[in-house]
Amino acid sequence: MNEIKALESMGLTLPSPLNIFGSIIFGIIGYVTYRHGRKSSRTEMTIAGVVLMLYPYVVSETWMFLTIGAALTVWVFLKWK
């Protein structure tokens, strides 16, 4: 328990369970999108897949994380052919 308090004093916090679950879900969606983009030679889908897989490492706020992930997922869903 002291280790967690020491990390918090340095400004580091553990991710929430929602962030962990969302990272897994958006990572899976990103991987499927990436594979589809590579298979169909669609560069925008390939890039969207990479972004969906990597953006959770950059965004730390839960509301922003979910908003970006949902927006990218909707975009992929609308562009999927």
N, C-alpha and C positions, 0 to 999 in steps of 0.2 A: 504494500500500500504506500510505503514511503517513496517507492520508485515513481509511482504515478504522480504524486505531489511534486516530486523533483522535476519531472518532465513538464508538468503544468507551470511550474515557476519559470521554466525556460521558454514558455510560450507554445509548447507542443501539447496538443490534445488528441485523444483517440477519436476515430471516426464513429459516427452514430451507426446503429444497426441498419437504419434506412439507407445510409450512404453505402454500406457494405453490400446490402441486398441490391440496391440500384446499380452499383458497379458491376455486379455479376450479370444482372439482366441486360443492361446496356452493352456490356462486353459481348454477350452472346449475340444480341441483335447486330452489333457492329461486325462481329466475325462472319455471320451469315451474309450480311450486306457486302462485306469485303469479298467473300468468295463468289457471290453472285456478280459483283462488278468485274472481277477478274475473268470469270467464265464467259460473260457476255460482252467483254471488252468495252465496258462503260466506265470511263474514268471518274465521272462524278459520283457514281455509286461506290467505287473503290475508295475514293477520298472520304466519302461520308462514313464508310465502314471503319476506316482508320481513325477518323475523328471520334466516332462513338466509342471506340476501344480506348483511346488515349486521354480524352478530355477529363475523366474523373481524377486523374493525377494532378490536374491544374486547378480545378474548381473545388473550393473547400466549403462554401456555404451550401447548406442542404437545399434551400429553396431555389438557388441558382442552378445547382446541380440537376435537380429534377426538371426544372423549366427547360434547360438546354437539351437534356436527354429526351424529353417528351417532344420538343420542337423538331429535333433531328429525326426522331423515330417517325413522326407524322410526315415529315418531308420524304423520308425513304419510302414509307407506305404509299404516298401519292405518286412517287416517281417509279415505283416497281412495275415492271412490265414483263 
